[in-house]
Amino acid sequence: MSSLSAASSRPVSLEISYTRFRIYRECPWKYKLLFVDGRKIPLTPKSSFGLSLHRALEAWLESGEISLESLLSFLRSRWLTDGYPDEDSEARSYAKAVRAMTRFHGEEESRRARTVCVEKEFVWASGAHVIRGMIDRIDQSPDGAYELIDYKTGRGAPTPEQVAADRQMRFYALGARRGLGLDPAVLTVDCVVAGERVSAPYDAAGEDALDADIRAAASGIEAAAFPPDTKYCPRCDFKSDCPYSAAKAP
C-alpha cells in the first residue's frame, strides 16, 4: 500500500475545544444548530463588552507595555461597537470598561508573579480525538509554582470552592498537564469588572473522569447524536425558534 493510500485509510480524528464540549454537554441539539447547521449568535452588549476586554488584555500583556495609557489605548483599538442597541448604551459600557481596566492596571503593578505566556494553546490526543484549547494566561510565582488564569467580565465573582470545581478551569488544567507538560498549582479566575481575583489550589483527582467525559462527548458528536436537552432552554440563544424549546413565549 502506498503512503498516500495508508494515510487516507486512517480514521480522521474529531477535534474538540472546551466551548464545543460545554455546548454539547448542555444540549446536543444546540451543538448541531451551531456547529453543524452553521447558525450564528449575534453579539449582545454583554458578549461584545467581554470580547473587547479580552482582546485588549491579550494585546497589552503580549506587547510588554506597562503603562495605563498603553492599556487604555489597546482598549480603544480593540473595542467592538456591535451588539449595542444605541450609542448611549455603548458609551456607558465603554466607561465601565475604562474603570475596569484602570483598576486592573493598579492590581497588576503590585503582582510579584511573572507572566509566562498569554493566550497559550494546548493540544493533546485522547483516544481517537484531539483536544484543543486556549488558556488566557499562565503566571509563575517566585517559588516556581504555575498559576492558570482565566479572565471573566461578568459582575459577580465565584467562591474558591467554585473555582476549584469549575469544569472550564479543570479542562484547562488537564490541557496544561497533558498538552504542555506543565503542572499547575493554582487556578485563578480574575473577575476584571468586579475587581476580584479568586484562586484555589489545583487537585488533579478526577482528571481521568474528565478526560473520559470529553472523549464521550466527542464520540457522540462524531456519531451525530444530537438529542435535545431542555434543562438549559430558558437561557438558550435559540429558545424563540427551536422546535424543542421549553421556554418559548406563550
DRENDO-1510 file (C-alpha; in Angstrom, 1 decimal, always signed):
<recs>
REC; n; res; u; v; w
REC; 1; MET; +0.0; +0.0; +0.0 .
REC; 2; SER; +1.4; +3.4; -0.9 .
REC; 3; SER; +1.9; +6.1; +1.8 .
REC; 4; LEU; -0.9; +8.1; +0.3 .
REC; 5; SER; -3.3; +5.2; +0.5 .
REC; 6; ALA; -2.2; +4.4; +4.0 .
REC; 7; ALA; -2.8; +8.0; +5.1 .
REC; 8; SER; -6.2; +8.1; +3.5 .
REC; 9; SER; -7.3; +4.9; +5.3 .
REC; 10; ARG; -6.5; +6.3; +8.8 .
REC; 11; PRO; -9.5; +7.4; +10.8 .
REC; 12; VAL; -10.0; +11.1; +10.9 .
REC; 13; SER; -10.0; +12.3; +14.5 .
REC; 14; LEU; -12.5; +14.7; +15.7 .
REC; 15; GLU; -11.1; +17.9; +17.3 .
REC; 16; ILE; -13.0; +19.3; +20.3 .
REC; 17; SER; -12.5; +22.5; +22.3 .
REC; 18; TYR; -13.9; +23.5; +25.7 .
REC; 19; THR; -16.6; +25.5; +24.0 .
REC; 20; ARG; -17.8; +22.6; +21.9 .
REC; 21; PHE; -17.6; +20.3; +24.8 .
REC; 22; ARG; -19.6; +22.6; +27.1 .
REC; 23; ILE; -22.3; +23.2; +24.5 .
REC; 24; TYR; -22.6; +19.5; +23.6 .
REC; 25; ARG; -23.0; +18.7; +27.3 .
REC; 26; GLU; -25.6; +21.4; +27.8 .
REC; 27; CYS; -27.6; +20.4; +24.8 .
REC; 28; PRO; -26.5; +18.3; +21.8 .
REC; 29; TRP; -29.2; +19.8; +19.7 .
REC; 30; LYS; -27.8; +23.3; +20.3 .
REC; 31; TYR; -24.4; +22.0; +19.3 .
REC; 32; LYS; -25.9; +20.8; +16.0 .
REC; 33; LEU; -27.5; +24.2; +15.4 .
REC; 34; LEU; -24.2; +26.0; +15.9 .
REC; 35; PHE; -21.5; +23.7; +14.5 .
REC; 36; VAL; -23.4; +21.5; +12.0 .
REC; 37; ASP; -26.1; +23.8; +10.7 .
REC; 38; GLY; -23.9; +27.0; +11.0 .
REC; 39; ARG; -26.4; +29.1; +13.0 .
REC; 40; LYS; -24.8; +32.3; +14.3 .
REC; 41; ILE; -25.4; +34.0; +17.7 .
REC; 42; PRO; -25.4; +37.8; +17.2 .
REC; 43; LEU; -23.3; +39.9; +19.6 .
REC; 44; THR; -25.1; +41.3; +22.6 .
REC; 45; PRO; -24.0; +44.1; +24.9 .
REC; 46; LYS; -22.6; +41.5; +27.3 .
REC; 47; SER; -20.8; +39.4; +24.8 .
REC; 48; SER; -19.4; +42.5; +22.9 .
REC; 49; PHE; -18.2; +44.0; +26.1 .
REC; 50; GLY; -16.5; +40.8; +27.3 .
REC; 51; LEU; -14.8; +40.1; +23.9 .
REC; 52; SER; -13.5; +43.7; +23.8 .
REC; 53; LEU; -11.9; +43.4; +27.2 .
REC; 54; HIS; -10.4; +40.0; +26.5 .
REC; 55; ARG; -8.8; +41.3; +23.3 .
REC; 56; ALA; -7.5; +44.4; +24.9 .
REC; 57; LEU; -5.9; +42.5; +27.8 .
REC; 58; GLU; -4.4; +40.0; +25.4 .
REC; 59; ALA; -2.8; +42.7; +23.3 .
REC; 60; TRP; -1.5; +44.6; +26.2 .
REC; 61; LEU; +0.1; +41.7; +28.0 .
REC; 62; GLU; +1.7; +40.4; +24.8 .
REC; 63; SER; +3.1; +43.9; +24.0 .
REC; 64; GLY; +5.3; +44.2; +27.0 .
REC; 65; GLU; +3.9; +47.7; +27.7 .
REC; 66; ILE; +3.3; +48.6; +31.3 .
REC; 67; SER; +1.6; +52.0; +31.4 .
REC; 68; LEU; -2.0; +52.6; +32.0 .
REC; 69; GLU; -2.1; +54.8; +28.9 .
REC; 70; SER; -1.0; +51.9; +26.7 .
REC; 71; LEU; -3.6; +49.6; +28.2 .
REC; 72; LEU; -6.4; +52.1; +27.5 .
REC; 73; SER; -5.0; +52.6; +24.0 .
REC; 74; PHE; -5.4; +48.9; +23.4 .
REC; 75; LEU; -8.9; +49.1; +24.8 .
REC; 76; ARG; -9.8; +51.8; +22.3 .
REC; 77; SER; -8.3; +49.9; +19.4 .
REC; 78; ARG; -9.9; +46.6; +20.3 .
REC; 79; TRP; -13.3; +48.0; +21.3 .
REC; 80; LEU; -16.3; +46.4; +19.4 .
REC; 81; THR; -19.2; +48.6; +18.7 .
REC; 82; ASP; -21.5; +45.8; +17.5 .
REC; 83; GLY; -24.3; +44.4; +19.7 .
REC; 84; TYR; -25.4; +47.6; +21.5 .
REC; 85; PRO; -28.9; +49.0; +21.0 .
REC; 86; ASP; -27.8; +52.6; +20.8 .
REC; 87; GLU; -24.8; +54.9; +21.2 .
REC; 88; ASP; -25.7; +55.8; +24.9 .
REC; 89; SER; -25.6; +52.1; +25.8 .
REC; 90; GLU; -22.3; +51.6; +24.2 .
REC; 91; ALA; -20.9; +54.8; +25.8 .
REC; 92; ARG; -21.9; +53.5; +29.3 .
REC; 93; SER; -20.3; +50.2; +28.6 .
REC; 94; TYR; -17.1; +51.8; +27.4 .
REC; 95; ALA; -16.9; +54.0; +30.5 .
REC; 96; LYS; -17.3; +50.8; +32.6 .
REC; 97; ALA; -14.6; +49.1; +30.6 .
REC; 98; VAL; -12.2; +52.1; +31.3 .
REC; 99; ARG; -12.9; +51.9; +35.0 .
REC; 100; ALA; -12.3; +48.1; +35.0 .
REC; 101; MET; -9.0; +48.4; +33.0 .
REC; 102; THR; -7.8; +51.2; +35.3 .
REC; 103; ARG; -8.4; +49.1; +38.4 .
REC; 104; PHE; -6.8; +46.0; +36.7 .
REC; 105; HIS; -3.7; +48.0; +35.9 .
REC; 106; GLY; -3.4; +49.1; +39.5 .
REC; 107; GLU; -3.6; +45.5; +40.7 .
REC; 108; GLU; -1.0; +44.4; +38.1 .
REC; 109; GLU; +1.5; +46.8; +39.4 .
REC; 110; SER; +1.5; +45.0; +42.8 .
REC; 111; ARG; +1.8; +41.5; +41.4 .
REC; 112; ARG; +5.0; +39.6; +42.1 .
REC; 113; ALA; +4.4; +36.7; +39.7 .
REC; 114; ARG; +6.0; +36.5; +36.3 .
REC; 115; THR; +3.7; +36.1; +33.2 .
REC; 116; VAL; +5.0; +33.1; +31.3 .
REC; 117; CYS; +2.5; +33.2; +28.4 .
REC; 118; VAL; -0.7; +34.8; +27.2 .
REC; 119; GLU; -3.4; +33.0; +25.2 .
REC; 120; LYS; -1.4; +29.8; +25.3 .
REC; 121; GLU; -2.7; +27.0; +23.1 .
REC; 122; PHE; -2.6; +23.4; +24.2 .
REC; 123; VAL; -3.3; +20.2; +22.2 .
REC; 124; TRP; -3.4; +16.6; +23.3 .
REC; 125; ALA; -4.7; +13.3; +21.8 .
REC; 126; SER; -7.3; +11.4; +23.8 .
REC; 127; GLY; -8.2; +8.2; +22.2 .
REC; 128; ALA; -9.2; +8.8; +18.6 .
REC; 129; HIS; -9.8; +12.5; +19.3 .
REC; 130; VAL; -7.8; +15.7; +19.5 .
REC; 131; ILE; -8.4; +18.1; +22.4 .
REC; 132; ARG; -7.5; +21.7; +21.9 .
REC; 133; GLY; -7.9; +24.9; +24.0 .
REC; 134; MET; -6.5; +28.3; +24.9 .
REC; 135; ILE; -5.5; +29.4; +28.4 .
REC; 136; ASP; -5.9; +33.2; +28.9 .
REC; 137; ARG; -2.7; +33.5; +30.9 .
REC; 138; ILE; -0.1; +31.4; +32.8 .
REC; 139; ASP; +1.9; +33.0; +35.6 .
REC; 140; GLN; +4.8; +31.7; +37.6 .
REC; 141; SER; +5.3; +32.7; +41.2 .
REC; 142; PRO; +8.7; +33.4; +42.8 .
REC; 143; ASP; +8.7; +29.9; +44.2 .
REC; 144; GLY; +8.3; +28.4; +40.7 .
REC; 145; ALA; +4.6; +27.4; +41.0 .
REC; 146; TYR; +2.4; +27.8; +38.0 .
REC; 147; GLU; -0.9; +29.6; +38.1 .
REC; 148; LEU; -3.6; +29.3; +35.4 .
REC; 149; ILE; -5.6; +32.5; +35.0 .
REC; 150; ASP; -9.0; +32.9; +33.2 .
REC; 151; TYR; -10.5; +36.4; +32.8 .
REC; 152; LYS; -14.2; +36.9; +33.5 .
REC; 153; THR; -16.0; +40.1; +32.7 .
REC; 154; GLY; -19.3; +39.5; +34.5 .
REC; 155; ARG; -20.5; +41.3; +37.6 .
REC; 156; GLY; -20.1; +38.7; +40.2 .
REC; 157; ALA; -17.2; +36.5; +41.5 .
REC; 158; PRO; -17.1; +32.8; +42.3 .
REC; 159; THR; -16.0; +31.3; +45.6 .
REC; 160; PRO; -12.7; +29.5; +45.9 .
REC; 161; GLU; -14.7; +26.2; +46.1 .
REC; 162; GLN; -16.4; +27.1; +42.8 .
REC; 163; VAL; -13.1; +27.8; +41.1 .
REC; 164; ALA; -11.6; +24.5; +42.3 .
REC; 165; ALA; -14.6; +22.6; +40.9 .
REC; 166; ASP; -15.1; +24.7; +37.7 .
REC; 167; ARG; -15.2; +22.5; +34.7 .
REC; 168; GLN; -13.6; +25.0; +32.4 .
REC; 169; MET; -10.7; +25.6; +34.7 .
REC; 170; ARG; -10.2; +21.9; +35.2 .
REC; 171; PHE; -10.4; +21.4; +31.4 .
REC; 172; TYR; -7.6; +24.0; +31.1 .
REC; 173; ALA; -5.6; +22.4; +33.9 .
REC; 174; LEU; -5.9; +19.0; +32.2 .
REC; 175; GLY; -4.7; +20.6; +28.9 .
REC; 176; ALA; -1.8; +22.2; +30.6 .
REC; 177; ARG; -0.7; +18.9; +32.1 .
REC; 178; ARG; -1.2; +16.7; +29.0 .
REC; 179; GLY; -0.7; +19.2; +26.2 .
REC; 180; LEU; +2.0; +21.4; +27.7 .
REC; 181; GLY; +3.7; +19.2; +30.2 .
REC; 182; LEU; +3.1; +21.8; +32.9 .
REC; 183; ASP; +1.8; +21.1; +36.4 .
REC; 184; PRO; -0.5; +23.9; +37.6 .
REC; 185; ALA; -0.5; +24.5; +41.3 .
REC; 186; VAL; -3.2; +27.2; +41.4 .
REC; 187; LEU; -6.3; +28.0; +39.4 .
REC; 188; THR; -7.4; +31.7; +39.3 .
REC; 189; VAL; -10.5; +33.4; +38.0 .
REC; 190; ASP; -9.7; +37.1; +37.5 .
REC; 191; CYS; -13.0; +39.0; +37.7 .
REC; 192; VAL; -11.9; +42.1; +35.8 .
REC; 193; VAL; -15.1; +44.1; +36.3 .
REC; 194; ALA; -15.8; +43.0; +39.8 .
REC; 195; GLY; -12.2; +43.7; +40.7 .
REC; 196; GLU; -11.7; +40.4; +42.5 .
REC; 197; ARG; -9.1; +37.6; +41.9 .
REC; 198; VAL; -10.3; +34.3; +43.3 .
REC; 199; SER; -7.9; +31.4; +43.5 .
REC; 200; ALA; -7.9; +27.8; +44.5 .
REC; 201; PRO; -5.2; +25.0; +44.7 .
REC; 202; TYR; -5.5; +22.6; +41.8 .
REC; 203; ASP; -6.2; +19.0; +42.8 .
REC; 204; ALA; -5.6; +16.6; +39.9 .
REC; 205; ALA; -8.0; +14.0; +41.3 .
REC; 206; GLY; -10.8; +13.4; +38.7 .
REC; 207; GLU; -8.7; +14.1; +35.6 .
REC; 208; ASP; -9.3; +10.6; +34.2 .
REC; 209; ALA; -13.0; +11.0; +34.6 .
REC; 210; LEU; -13.0; +14.4; +32.9 .
REC; 211; ASP; -10.9; +13.0; +30.0 .
REC; 212; ALA; -13.3; +10.2; +29.6 .
REC; 213; ASP; -16.3; +12.6; +29.6 .
REC; 214; ILE; -14.6; +14.7; +26.9 .
REC; 215; ARG; -14.0; +11.6; +24.8 .
REC; 216; ALA; -17.6; +10.5; +25.3 .
REC; 217; ALA; -18.8; +13.9; +24.1 .
REC; 218; ALA; -16.5; +13.8; +21.1 .
REC; 219; SER; -17.7; +10.3; +20.2 .
REC; 220; GLY; -21.3; +11.5; +20.5 .
REC; 221; ILE; -20.6; +14.4; +18.1 .
REC; 222; GLU; -18.8; +12.0; +15.7 .
REC; 223; ALA; -21.9; +9.7; +15.7 .
REC; 224; ALA; -24.2; +12.7; +15.0 .
REC; 225; ALA; -26.1; +12.0; +18.3 .
REC; 226; PHE; -27.9; +15.3; +18.8 .
REC; 227; PRO; -30.9; +14.8; +21.1 .
REC; 228; PRO; -32.4; +17.9; +22.7 .
REC; 229; ASP; -31.9; +18.6; +26.4 .
REC; 230; THR; -34.4; +21.1; +27.6 .
REC; 231; LYS; -32.8; +21.9; +31.0 .
REC; 232; TYR; -31.0; +24.9; +29.5 .
REC; 233; CYS; -33.8; +26.3; +27.4 .
REC; 234; PRO; -34.5; +29.4; +29.5 .
REC; 235; ARG; -31.0; +30.8; +28.7 .
REC; 236; CYS; -30.6; +29.4; +25.2 .
REC; 237; ASP; -30.0; +31.8; +22.3 .
REC; 238; PHE; -32.3; +29.8; +20.1 .
REC; 239; LYS; -35.2; +29.4; +22.5 .
REC; 240; SER; -37.6; +31.6; +20.4 .
REC; 241; ASP; -37.5; +29.4; +17.3 .
REC; 242; CYS; -36.2; +26.0; +18.4 .
REC; 243; PRO; -38.8; +23.3; +17.8 .
REC; 244; TYR; -37.8; +21.6; +21.1 .
REC; 245; SER; -37.7; +24.7; +23.3 .
REC; 246; ALA; -39.4; +24.5; +26.7 .
REC; 247; ALA; -39.0; +28.3; +27.1 .
REC; 248; LYS; -40.9; +29.8; +24.2 .
REC; 249; ALA; -43.0; +32.8; +24.9 .
REC; 250; PRO; -46.8; +31.9; +25.1 .
</recs>
